[in-house]
Amino acid sequence: MKLGRVPVGRESDRQSARGLLPESTESGGVIPDIGAVFGEYTYLATELAWGSVAIWLLYRANAVSQAARTIAALYPIAYVWDWYTLRIGVFAIPLRTGVEFLGIPVEEHVFMVVVPALVVGIHETLGRRRDSATSERQRHAE
C-alpha cells in the first residue's frame, strides 16, 4: 500500500470547475464558495461534514454494524468503478488534497464509506420512525 502526493491540477482547472457553479440562485441568493475557505481540503471537508451526519444517524438508529456490512460489500465495486472512471477521464476533482492511495484520491476512499453510511443511516432512521408510529397506532387501537 503506497500513499503518495500527486499534483491536483492547474489553477485554471480549479477556476473552470468553479465556473460550472452558478454565482447566484434563482431566488437571488448567493451560493457560498467554501472552496475559497478550504482550498485543496474542500472535498475532504465536505465529506467529513456529511460523514458526521452519517455517524450520528447510524448511532441514533443503532445501525452501525449494518452500515459496516453494507460498506464492506459495496467498497470493492465502488473502488473499481472509481478507479476506472478517473483513469478514462470521466471526471476530475480539482479541489482535493492530491494524496492518492491505491491509485485513487484519498477523498474518494472516504466518499465510498460516507455515501453508503449516510444512505443506511437515513433508511434506518426512517424505518425506525415508521415502526414506532405503527406500534403507537396498534397500542391506541387496543
ZIZI-V934634 format. One record per helix or strand of 2 or more residues. SS is the DSSP state (hx for helix, st for strand). FROM is the first residue (numbers start at 1). TO is the last residue. If there is no record, write none. Layout:
BEGIN
ss:SS from:FROM to:TO
ss:SS from:FROM to:TO
END
This chain:
BEGIN
ss:st from:3 to:5
ss:hx from:11 to:18
ss:hx from:35 to:60
ss:hx from:64 to:88
ss:st from:99 to:101
ss:st from:104 to:105
ss:hx from:106 to:141
END
